[in-house]
């Protein structure tokens, strides 16, 4: 296990925040500050990366559609062979 898995989720400094203050406005302010801090970590992909990611996802979806279609086709073919009575006109 990494040491990061045992790290506390609260800040290391003991400045009194995050201790369950009874003032809801302080809690809302802390929440907004934490949201802004997390949003600063977000990396926006470049146009080229976005195009490559989109093509990759669409190609994967098409492959999965074809795979599921193939499984469905083979399954229905096998069930027709197994369960249809010969010379029944179906």
N, CA, C and O atoms as a GROMACS GRO file, in nm:
protein
  360
    1UNK      N    1   0.084  -0.118   0.000
    1UNK     CA    2   0.000   0.000   0.000
    1UNK      C    3   0.088   0.124   0.000
    1UNK      O    4   0.193   0.128   0.064
    2UNK      N    5   0.044   0.223  -0.071
    2UNK     CA    6   0.116   0.349  -0.074
    2UNK      C    7   0.088   0.428   0.052
    2UNK      O    8  -0.014   0.408   0.118
    3UNK      N    9   0.178   0.516   0.085
    3UNK     CA   10   0.156   0.602   0.200
    3UNK      C   11   0.044   0.701   0.173
    3UNK      O   12  -0.017   0.753   0.266
    4UNK      N   13   0.017   0.729   0.044
    4UNK     CA   14  -0.090   0.823   0.011
    4UNK      C   15  -0.227   0.766   0.042
    4UNK      O   16  -0.323   0.841   0.058
    5UNK      N   17  -0.237   0.634   0.052
    5UNK     CA   18  -0.365   0.572   0.083
    5UNK      C   19  -0.401   0.591   0.230
    5UNK      O   20  -0.517   0.579   0.268
    6UNK      N   21  -0.302   0.620   0.312
    6UNK     CA   22  -0.327   0.640   0.454
    6UNK      C   23  -0.322   0.786   0.493
    6UNK      O   24  -0.332   0.819   0.611
    7UNK      N   25  -0.308   0.874   0.395
    7UNK     CA   26  -0.298   1.016   0.425
    7UNK      C   27  -0.434   1.070   0.467
    7UNK      O   28  -0.537   1.029   0.412
    8UNK      N   29  -0.437   1.159   0.563
    8UNK     CA   30  -0.565   1.217   0.605
    8UNK      C   31  -0.622   1.306   0.495
    8UNK      O   32  -0.547   1.368   0.420
    9UNK      N   33  -0.753   1.311   0.487
    9UNK     CA   34  -0.817   1.391   0.384
    9UNK      C   35  -0.832   1.537   0.425
    9UNK      O   36  -0.873   1.620   0.344
   10UNK      N   37  -0.799   1.570   0.549
   10UNK     CA   38  -0.807   1.707   0.596
   10UNK      C   39  -0.671   1.774   0.581
   10UNK      O   40  -0.569   1.705   0.573
   11UNK      N   41  -0.668   1.906   0.578
   11UNK     CA   42  -0.539   1.974   0.566
   11UNK      C   43  -0.449   1.944   0.686
   11UNK      O   44  -0.497   1.917   0.796
   12UNK      N   45  -0.318   1.948   0.662
   12UNK     CA   46  -0.222   1.916   0.767
   12UNK      C   47  -0.218   2.025   0.873
   12UNK      O   48  -0.195   1.996   0.991
   13UNK      N   49  -0.239   2.151   0.833
   13UNK     CA   50  -0.234   2.258   0.932
   13UNK      C   51  -0.362   2.259   1.013
   13UNK      O   52  -0.471   2.235   0.960
   14UNK      N   53  -0.349   2.287   1.140
   14UNK     CA   54  -0.465   2.287   1.229
   14UNK      C   55  -0.508   2.432   1.250
   14UNK      O   56  -0.477   2.493   1.352
   15UNK      N   57  -0.582   2.486   1.151
   15UNK     CA   58  -0.623   2.625   1.160
   15UNK      C   59  -0.769   2.638   1.205
   15UNK      O   60  -0.825   2.748   1.201
   16UNK      N   61  -0.830   2.529   1.248
   16UNK     CA   62  -0.965   2.538   1.300
   16UNK      C   63  -1.072   2.513   1.196
   16UNK      O   64  -1.187   2.485   1.231
   17UNK      N   65  -1.038   2.523   1.069
   17UNK     CA   66  -1.138   2.498   0.966
   17UNK      C   67  -1.154   2.348   0.944
   17UNK      O   68  -1.060   2.272   0.964
   18UNK      N   69  -1.273   2.308   0.904
   18UNK     CA   70  -1.298   2.169   0.877
   18UNK      C   71  -1.323   2.086   1.001
   18UNK      O   72  -1.322   1.964   0.995
   19UNK      N   73  -1.345   2.152   1.114
   19UNK     CA   74  -1.367   2.079   1.239
   19UNK      C   75  -1.514   2.069   1.272
   19UNK      O   76  -1.550   2.036   1.385
   20UNK      N   77  -1.602   2.096   1.174
   20UNK     CA   78  -1.745   2.086   1.201
   20UNK      C   79  -1.800   2.209   1.268
   20UNK      O   80  -1.873   2.199   1.366
   21UNK      N   81  -1.766   2.326   1.216
   21UNK     CA   82  -1.813   2.452   1.273
   21UNK      C   83  -1.965   2.456   1.267
   21UNK      O   84  -2.026   2.403   1.174
   22UNK      N   85  -2.025   2.520   1.366
   22UNK     CA   86  -2.170   2.529   1.371
   22UNK      C   87  -2.223   2.640   1.281
   22UNK      O   88  -2.344   2.650   1.259
   23UNK      N   89  -2.134   2.724   1.229
   23UNK     CA   90  -2.175   2.832   1.140
   23UNK      C   91  -2.185   2.778   0.997
   23UNK      O   92  -2.083   2.742   0.938
   24UNK      N   93  -2.306   2.771   0.939
   24UNK     CA   94  -2.320   2.715   0.804
   24UNK      C   95  -2.255   2.801   0.697
   24UNK      O   96  -2.215   2.750   0.592
   25UNK      N   97  -2.244   2.932   0.720
   25UNK     CA   98  -2.183   3.019   0.620
   25UNK      C   99  -2.033   2.993   0.607
   25UNK      O  100  -1.977   3.000   0.498
   26UNK      N  101  -1.968   2.962   0.720
   26UNK     CA  102  -1.826   2.926   0.714
   26UNK      C  103  -1.807   2.795   0.638
   26UNK      O  104  -1.712   2.780   0.561
   27UNK      N  105  -1.898   2.701   0.660
   27UNK     CA  106  -1.890   2.572   0.590
   27UNK      C  107  -1.911   2.591   0.441
   27UNK      O  108  -1.842   2.528   0.360
   28UNK      N  109  -2.006   2.677   0.403
   28UNK     CA  110  -2.029   2.704   0.261
   28UNK      C  111  -1.908   2.772   0.200
   28UNK      O  112  -1.867   2.739   0.089
   29UNK      N  113  -1.850   2.868   0.272
   29UNK     CA  114  -1.730   2.936   0.222
   29UNK      C  115  -1.615   2.839   0.203
   29UNK      O  116  -1.543   2.846   0.103
   30UNK      N  117  -1.596   2.748   0.299
   30UNK     CA  118  -1.490   2.648   0.287
   30UNK      C  119  -1.515   2.558   0.167
   30UNK      O  120  -1.423   2.527   0.091
   31UNK      N  121  -1.640   2.517   0.150
   31UNK     CA  122  -1.675   2.433   0.036
   31UNK      C  123  -1.644   2.503  -0.096
   31UNK      O  124  -1.585   2.442  -0.186
   32UNK      N  125  -1.682   2.629  -0.109
   32UNK     CA  126  -1.657   2.705  -0.232
   32UNK      C  127  -1.507   2.718  -0.257
   32UNK      O  128  -1.462   2.704  -0.371
   33UNK      N  129  -1.428   2.744  -0.153
   33UNK     CA  130  -1.283   2.754  -0.169
   33UNK      C  131  -1.224   2.621  -0.215
   33UNK      O  132  -1.134   2.618  -0.299
   34UNK      N  133  -1.273   2.511  -0.159
   34UNK     CA  134  -1.224   2.380  -0.200
   34UNK      C  135  -1.262   2.347  -0.344
   34UNK      O  136  -1.183   2.288  -0.417
   35UNK      N  137  -1.383   2.385  -0.384
   35UNK     CA  138  -1.426   2.363  -0.522
   35UNK      C  139  -1.338   2.441  -0.617
   35UNK      O  140  -1.294   2.387  -0.719
   36UNK      N  141  -1.310   2.566  -0.586
   36UNK     CA  142  -1.225   2.649  -0.672
   36UNK      C  143  -1.084   2.591  -0.679
   36UNK      O  144  -1.023   2.590  -0.786
   37UNK      N  145  -1.033   2.542  -0.567
   37UNK     CA  146  -0.899   2.482  -0.566
   37UNK      C  147  -0.896   2.357  -0.654
   37UNK      O  148  -0.797   2.334  -0.724
   38UNK      N  149  -1.002   2.277  -0.651
   38UNK     CA  150  -1.006   2.156  -0.735
   38UNK      C  151  -1.020   2.193  -0.882
   38UNK      O  152  -0.962   2.128  -0.969
   39UNK      N  153  -1.099   2.297  -0.911
   39UNK     CA  154  -1.117   2.338  -1.051
   39UNK      C  155  -0.988   2.392  -1.112
   39UNK      O  156  -0.968   2.384  -1.233
   40UNK      N  157  -0.900   2.446  -1.028
   40UNK     CA  158  -0.771   2.494  -1.080
   40UNK      C  159  -0.682   2.379  -1.125
   40UNK      O  160  -0.590   2.398  -1.204
   41UNK      N  161  -0.709   2.258  -1.075
   41UNK     CA  162  -0.630   2.141  -1.111
   41UNK      C  163  -0.675   2.079  -1.244
   41UNK      O  164  -0.604   1.996  -1.301
   42UNK      N  165  -0.792   2.119  -1.294
   42UNK     CA  166  -0.847   2.060  -1.415
   42UNK      C  167  -0.764   2.103  -1.536
   42UNK      O  168  -0.732   2.220  -1.552
   43UNK      N  169  -0.731   2.006  -1.619
   43UNK     CA  170  -0.654   2.034  -1.741
   43UNK      C  171  -0.748   2.022  -1.860
   43UNK      O  172  -0.807   1.916  -1.883
   44UNK      N  173  -0.763   2.130  -1.934
   44UNK     CA  174  -0.850   2.129  -2.052
   44UNK      C  175  -0.770   2.077  -2.170
   44UNK      O  176  -0.660   2.126  -2.197
   45UNK      N  177  -0.824   1.976  -2.242
   45UNK     CA  178  -0.748   1.922  -2.355
   45UNK      C  179  -0.741   2.021  -2.470
   45UNK      O  180  -0.828   2.106  -2.488
   46UNK      N  181  -0.634   2.009  -2.548
   46UNK     CA  182  -0.622   2.093  -2.667
   46UNK      C  183  -0.721   2.046  -2.771
   46UNK      O  184  -0.784   1.940  -2.756
   47UNK      N  185  -0.736   2.124  -2.877
   47UNK     CA  186  -0.831   2.088  -2.983
   47UNK      C  187  -0.793   1.955  -3.046
   47UNK      O  188  -0.880   1.871  -3.072
   48UNK      N  189  -0.664   1.934  -3.070
   48UNK     CA  190  -0.618   1.809  -3.132
   48UNK      C  191  -0.645   1.690  -3.040
   48UNK      O  192  -0.692   1.585  -3.086
   49UNK      N  193  -0.617   1.706  -2.910
   49UNK     CA  194  -0.644   1.598  -2.815
   49UNK      C  195  -0.793   1.565  -2.809
   49UNK      O  196  -0.831   1.449  -2.803
   50UNK      N  197  -0.876   1.669  -2.810
   50UNK     CA  198  -1.020   1.648  -2.805
   50UNK      C  199  -1.068   1.571  -2.927
   50UNK      O  200  -1.154   1.484  -2.915
   51UNK      N  201  -1.014   1.603  -3.045
   51UNK     CA  202  -1.052   1.532  -3.167
   51UNK      C  203  -1.007   1.387  -3.159
   51UNK      O  204  -1.083   1.297  -3.194
   52UNK      N  205  -0.885   1.364  -3.114
   52UNK     CA  206  -0.834   1.227  -3.103
   52UNK      C  207  -0.916   1.147  -3.001
   52UNK      O  208  -0.950   1.031  -3.027
   53UNK      N  209  -0.947   1.206  -2.888
   53UNK     CA  210  -1.029   1.138  -2.787
   53UNK      C  211  -1.167   1.105  -2.841
   53UNK      O  212  -1.219   0.996  -2.819
   54UNK      N  213  -1.227   1.200  -2.913
   54UNK     CA  214  -1.361   1.179  -2.968
   54UNK      C  215  -1.362   1.067  -3.070
   54UNK      O  216  -1.451   0.982  -3.069
   55UNK      N  217  -1.262   1.066  -3.159
   55UNK     CA  218  -1.253   0.959  -3.260
   55UNK      C  219  -1.231   0.825  -3.192
   55UNK      O  220  -1.289   0.724  -3.233
   56UNK      N  221  -1.148   0.821  -3.089
   56UNK     CA  222  -1.122   0.697  -3.017
   56UNK      C  223  -1.250   0.644  -2.953
   56UNK      O  224  -1.279   0.525  -2.962
   57UNK      N  225  -1.325   0.731  -2.889
   57UNK     CA  226  -1.449   0.688  -2.824
   57UNK      C  227  -1.550   0.641  -2.928
   57UNK      O  228  -1.613   0.537  -2.909
   58UNK      N  229  -1.566   0.714  -3.037
   58UNK     CA  230  -1.661   0.673  -3.140
   58UNK      C  231  -1.621   0.540  -3.204
   58UNK      O  232  -1.707   0.456  -3.231
   59UNK      N  233  -1.491   0.520  -3.227
   59UNK     CA  234  -1.445   0.393  -3.283
   59UNK      C  235  -1.472   0.279  -3.186
   59UNK      O  236  -1.514   0.171  -3.227
   60UNK      N  237  -1.447   0.301  -3.059
   60UNK     CA  238  -1.474   0.198  -2.959
   60UNK      C  239  -1.623   0.164  -2.954
   60UNK      O  240  -1.659   0.047  -2.944
   61UNK      N  241  -1.708   0.265  -2.962
   61UNK     CA  242  -1.853   0.241  -2.959
   61UNK      C  243  -1.895   0.161  -3.081
   61UNK      O  244  -1.976   0.069  -3.069
   62UNK      N  245  -1.842   0.194  -3.199
   62UNK     CA  246  -1.875   0.118  -3.320
   62UNK      C  247  -1.829  -0.027  -3.308
   62UNK      O  248  -1.903  -0.118  -3.344
   63UNK      N  249  -1.709  -0.048  -3.256
   63UNK     CA  250  -1.658  -0.185  -3.238
   63UNK      C  251  -1.748  -0.262  -3.141
   63UNK      O  252  -1.780  -0.378  -3.166
   64UNK      N  253  -1.788  -0.199  -3.032
   64UNK     CA  254  -1.875  -0.266  -2.936
   64UNK      C  255  -2.012  -0.295  -2.994
   64UNK      O  256  -2.070  -0.400  -2.966
   65UNK      N  257  -2.066  -0.204  -3.077
   65UNK     CA  258  -2.194  -0.229  -3.143
   65UNK      C  259  -2.182  -0.350  -3.235
   65UNK      O  260  -2.270  -0.437  -3.235
   66UNK      N  261  -2.075  -0.356  -3.312
   66UNK     CA  262  -2.056  -0.470  -3.402
   66UNK      C  263  -2.037  -0.599  -3.322
   66UNK      O  264  -2.089  -0.703  -3.362
   67UNK      N  265  -1.966  -0.594  -3.213
   67UNK     CA  266  -1.945  -0.712  -3.130
   67UNK      C  267  -2.077  -0.764  -3.073
   67UNK      O  268  -2.105  -0.884  -3.079
   68UNK      N  269  -2.158  -0.674  -3.017
   68UNK     CA  270  -2.287  -0.713  -2.960
   68UNK      C  271  -2.380  -0.763  -3.071
   68UNK      O  272  -2.453  -0.860  -3.050
   69UNK      N  273  -2.379  -0.698  -3.187
   69UNK     CA  274  -2.460  -0.744  -3.299
   69UNK      C  275  -2.418  -0.885  -3.339
   69UNK      O  276  -2.504  -0.970  -3.365
   70UNK      N  277  -2.288  -0.910  -3.345
   70UNK     CA  278  -2.239  -1.044  -3.381
   70UNK      C  279  -2.282  -1.149  -3.279
   70UNK      O  280  -2.324  -1.258  -3.316
   71UNK      N  281  -2.270  -1.116  -3.150
   71UNK     CA  282  -2.315  -1.210  -3.046
   71UNK      C  283  -2.465  -1.238  -3.058
   71UNK      O  284  -2.509  -1.352  -3.043
   72UNK      N  285  -2.542  -1.134  -3.083
   72UNK     CA  286  -2.687  -1.150  -3.098
   72UNK      C  287  -2.720  -1.235  -3.220
   72UNK      O  288  -2.806  -1.322  -3.214
   73UNK      N  289  -2.652  -1.210  -3.330
   73UNK     CA  290  -2.676  -1.284  -3.454
   73UNK      C  291  -2.643  -1.432  -3.434
   73UNK      O  292  -2.722  -1.519  -3.472
   74UNK      N  293  -2.528  -1.462  -3.376
   74UNK     CA  294  -2.486  -1.601  -3.353
   74UNK      C  295  -2.581  -1.668  -3.254
   74UNK      O  296  -2.618  -1.784  -3.273
   75UNK      N  297  -2.620  -1.597  -3.150
   75UNK     CA  298  -2.710  -1.654  -3.050
   75UNK      C  299  -2.846  -1.686  -3.112
   75UNK      O  300  -2.901  -1.793  -3.086
   76UNK      N  301  -2.900  -1.597  -3.192
   76UNK     CA  302  -3.030  -1.624  -3.255
   76UNK      C  303  -3.018  -1.738  -3.357
   76UNK      O  304  -3.110  -1.819  -3.370
   77UNK      N  305  -2.907  -1.744  -3.429
   77UNK     CA  306  -2.886  -1.852  -3.525
   77UNK      C  307  -2.879  -1.987  -3.453
   77UNK      O  308  -2.941  -2.084  -3.496
   78UNK      N  309  -2.804  -1.993  -3.343
   78UNK     CA  310  -2.793  -2.117  -3.267
   78UNK      C  311  -2.927  -2.156  -3.204
   78UNK      O  312  -2.961  -2.275  -3.199
   79UNK      N  313  -3.003  -2.058  -3.156
   79UNK     CA  314  -3.132  -2.092  -3.096
   79UNK      C  315  -3.231  -2.141  -3.201
   79UNK      O  316  -3.313  -2.228  -3.172
   80UNK      N  317  -3.224  -2.086  -3.323
   80UNK     CA  318  -3.310  -2.137  -3.431
   80UNK      C  319  -3.274  -2.280  -3.465
   80UNK      O  320  -3.362  -2.363  -3.489
   81UNK      N  321  -3.144  -2.309  -3.467
   81UNK     CA  322  -3.101  -2.446  -3.497
   81UNK      C  323  -3.146  -2.540  -3.386
   81UNK      O  324  -3.190  -2.652  -3.414
   82UNK      N  325  -3.136  -2.497  -3.262
   82UNK     CA  326  -3.166  -2.585  -3.149
   82UNK      C  327  -3.315  -2.603  -3.125
   82UNK      O  328  -3.357  -2.711  -3.083
   83UNK      N  329  -3.398  -2.500  -3.149
   83UNK     CA  330  -3.536  -2.506  -3.104
   83UNK      C  331  -3.642  -2.510  -3.213
   83UNK      O  332  -3.759  -2.534  -3.184
   84UNK      N  333  -3.605  -2.488  -3.339
   84UNK     CA  334  -3.705  -2.490  -3.446
   84UNK      C  335  -3.722  -2.634  -3.492
   84UNK      O  336  -3.626  -2.706  -3.515
   85UNK      N  337  -3.849  -2.672  -3.506
   85UNK     CA  338  -3.881  -2.806  -3.552
   85UNK      C  339  -3.860  -2.811  -3.703
   85UNK      O  340  -3.911  -2.725  -3.775
   86UNK      N  341  -3.786  -2.910  -3.752
   86UNK     CA  342  -3.767  -2.921  -3.897
   86UNK      C  343  -3.900  -2.943  -3.969
   86UNK      O  344  -3.990  -3.006  -3.915
   87UNK      N  345  -3.911  -2.892  -4.088
   87UNK     CA  346  -4.029  -2.903  -4.174
   87UNK      C  347  -4.152  -2.838  -4.113
   87UNK      O  348  -4.264  -2.880  -4.142
   88UNK      N  349  -4.133  -2.737  -4.030
   88UNK     CA  350  -4.245  -2.664  -3.971
   88UNK      C  351  -4.280  -2.543  -4.055
   88UNK      O  352  -4.380  -2.476  -4.028
   89UNK      N  353  -4.201  -2.515  -4.155
   89UNK     CA  354  -4.230  -2.403  -4.243
   89UNK      C  355  -4.179  -2.269  -4.192
   89UNK      O  356  -4.221  -2.165  -4.242
   90UNK      N  357  -4.091  -2.269  -4.095
   90UNK     CA  358  -4.037  -2.143  -4.044
   90UNK      C  359  -3.907  -2.114  -4.106
   90UNK      O  360  -3.846  -2.012  -4.075
   0.00000   0.00000   0.00000
